[in-house]
């Protein structure tokens, strides 16, 4: 079984999401991508 880990760090803030469910990781990455694009479009 594969483990998937998504980790992002900026300064002292660090977030890590891990799972063995690829669908869950794919959905979480999609949410992050959408939020990042929204923030970029606001600037």
C-alpha positions as CSV (number, residue, x, y, z in Angstrom):
1,X,0.0,0.0,0.0
2,X,1.3,3.4,-0.9
3,X,1.6,6.4,1.4
4,X,1.0,9.9,0.0
5,X,2.3,12.9,1.8
6,X,1.7,16.5,1.0
7,X,3.8,18.9,3.0
8,X,4.0,22.7,2.6
9,X,6.1,25.1,4.7
10,X,6.4,28.8,4.7
11,X,8.5,30.5,7.4
12,X,7.5,28.9,10.7
13,X,4.2,27.6,9.4
14,X,4.2,23.9,8.3
15,X,1.2,21.8,7.2
16,X,1.4,18.1,6.4
17,X,-1.4,15.9,5.1
18,X,-0.7,12.2,4.7
19,X,-2.9,9.3,3.8
20,X,-2.8,6.0,2.0
21,X,-5.9,7.1,0.0
22,X,-4.9,8.6,-3.3
23,X,-8.4,10.0,-3.9
24,X,-8.3,11.9,-0.6
25,X,-4.9,13.4,-1.4
26,X,-6.1,14.4,-4.9
27,X,-9.1,16.1,-3.5
28,X,-7.1,18.0,-0.8
29,X,-4.5,19.1,-3.4
30,X,-7.4,20.4,-5.6
31,X,-8.8,22.4,-2.7
32,X,-5.4,23.9,-2.0
33,X,-4.8,24.7,-5.7
34,X,-8.2,26.5,-5.9
35,X,-7.5,28.5,-2.8
36,X,-4.0,29.6,-3.9
37,X,-5.4,30.6,-7.3
38,X,-8.1,32.7,-5.6
39,X,-5.5,34.4,-3.5
40,X,-3.3,35.2,-6.5
41,X,-6.3,36.7,-8.4
42,X,-7.1,39.0,-5.4
43,X,-3.7,40.6,-5.6
